[in-house]
Amino acid sequence: MFRLSGEQSAIVDGVTAVCKRFGDDYWAECEEHARFPKEFHRAMAADGWLGVTMPEQYGGAGLGIKEAVLVMHTVARNGGGMAATSSIHMNMFGPHPMLVHGSEAQKASWIPGLVAGTTQVCFGVTEPDAGLDTTSIKTFAKKVDGGFRVSGRKMWISTAQVAHKILLLARTSPKPEKGKGKATDGMSLFYTDLDRSKIEVRRIPKHGRAAVDSNALFIDDYFVPDSDLIGEEGKGFHYLLDGLNPERCLIAAESIGIGQDALERATRYAKERVVFGRPIGKNQGIQHPLAENWIALEAAQLMVERAVELYDAGLPCGAEANSAKLLGSRAGYQACQQAVLTMGGMGYAKEYVVERLLREVLVCRIGPITDQMILNYIGEKVLDLPKSY
């Protein structure tokens, strides 16, 4: 993946070395017991990988999104699937709004703990009745002396069972009526304590990635001090935009890595599995779908590379980042599905891992943005077609 410098190759080698310490049995045990992979998280922190994009003055490496993509792609293709990537994903893009818009005092207080892995943060944006329509969130932060009183609900919040902090988006003024202002105004961004004695965190049973929790949050009159407000009141939605394109690139790279892992497992099985006196990989009915998976994964990687190069150069990359996410998530999912079909009954067995990879990679087709919304974006922003929603 990518044309790598010596330093970037060393990143891939270093992350691979950490991942090799956590085999299939480890990830199976985390899933079986719905247990956060804290040992893996600690190992990645100990070797400095959680601070790849953080400034050096706060203990990070001060590198670009390309290096973050390399870290996440390497983690994804070494067997841990979305359980591994989701345990550290927030560190790679989540703090970006605070890096750009936070005060020096806030950054000095907050970022070192994220780099060291002693602080974990979850991302509190999505709501039950808003989904991708972020401007319609209902969580409200009412100004009071010394801070805000926050009430509302958040949905599908990953790692809230283990997080110490939450990056929380809430309205600080009502959504303006149509034609009377911008719907994106009036939302504020907070980085604050996730106090589970005052905020109810309810785990959501789900299809895959049991090791990394997803949750519904119930917030009722929760006090957030003024010091936890990032930047200006009412500008929170605009601050979030700084992290959207990097996240699309990361999700694409993770999907591709999982797909490549599944493809390698299926190819190895096809070479070894003998039926009717010949390895099944000798049959074109097995060969051709796997070959198409390889082509799709490689093509998606090229789009990720293009998006990352534009982003790190400070150039617009919305179309490329969204396209990379669509292509990567599709290619990863299709490779995992084909791996299960290639192995037949054994592909359905937990022992051969690919059924877990298929269940986990599916979430990349759903979030953080769907294929349909990406196509809407390309239609409107690239092809200059009328807005369709």
Stockholm file with secondary structure:
# STOCKHOLM 1.0

chainA/1-389         MFRLSGEQSAIVDGVTAVCKRFGDDYWAECEEHARFPKEFHRAMAADGWLGVTMPEQYGGAGLGIKEAVLVMHTVARNGGGMAATSSIHMNMFGPHPMLVHGSEAQKASWIPGLVAGTTQVCFGVTEPDAGLDTTSIKTFAKKVDGGFRVSGRKMWISTAQVAHKILLLARTSPKPEKGKGKATDGMSLFYTDLDRSKIEVRRIPKHGRAAVDSNALFIDDYFVPDSDLIGEEGKGFHYLLDGLNPERCLIAAESIGIGQDALERATRYAKERVVFGRPIGKNQGIQHPLAENWIALEAAQLMVERAVELYDAGLPCGAEANSAKLLGSRAGYQACQQAVLTMGGMGYAKEYVVERLLREVLVCRIGPITDQMILNYIGEKVLDLPKSY
#=GR chainA/1-389 SS CCCCCHHHHHHHHHHHHHHTTSCHHHHHHHHHTTCCCHHHHHHHHHTTGGGTTSCGGGTSCCCCHHHHHHHHHHHIIIIIHHHHHHHHHHHHHTTHHHHHHSCHHHHHHHHHHHHHTSCCEEEECCCTTTTTCGGGCCCEEEEETTEEEEEEEEEEEETTTTCSEEEEEEESSCCCCTTSSCTTSSEEEEEEECCTTTEEEEECCCSSCTTSCEEEEEEEEEEEEGGGEESSTTBHHHHHGGGHHHHHHHHHHHHHHHHHHHHHHHHHHHHHCEETTEEGGGSHHHHHHHHHHHHHHHHHHHHHHHHHHHHHTTCCCHHHHHHHHHHHHHHHHHHHHHHHHHHGGGGGSGGGSHHHHHHHHTHHHHSSSCHHHHHHHIIIIISCCCCCC
#=GC SS_cons         CCCCCHHHHHHHHHHHHHHTTSCHHHHHHHHHTTCCCHHHHHHHHHTTGGGTTSCGGGTSCCCCHHHHHHHHHHHIIIIIHHHHHHHHHHHHHTTHHHHHHSCHHHHHHHHHHHHHTSCCEEEECCCTTTTTCGGGCCCEEEEETTEEEEEEEEEEEETTTTCSEEEEEEESSCCCCTTSSCTTSSEEEEEEECCTTTEEEEECCCSSCTTSCEEEEEEEEEEEEGGGEESSTTBHHHHHGGGHHHHHHHHHHHHHHHHHHHHHHHHHHHHHCEETTEEGGGSHHHHHHHHHHHHHHHHHHHHHHHHHHHHHTTCCCHHHHHHHHHHHHHHHHHHHHHHHHHHGGGGGSGGGSHHHHHHHHTHHHHSSSCHHHHHHHIIIIISCCCCCC
//
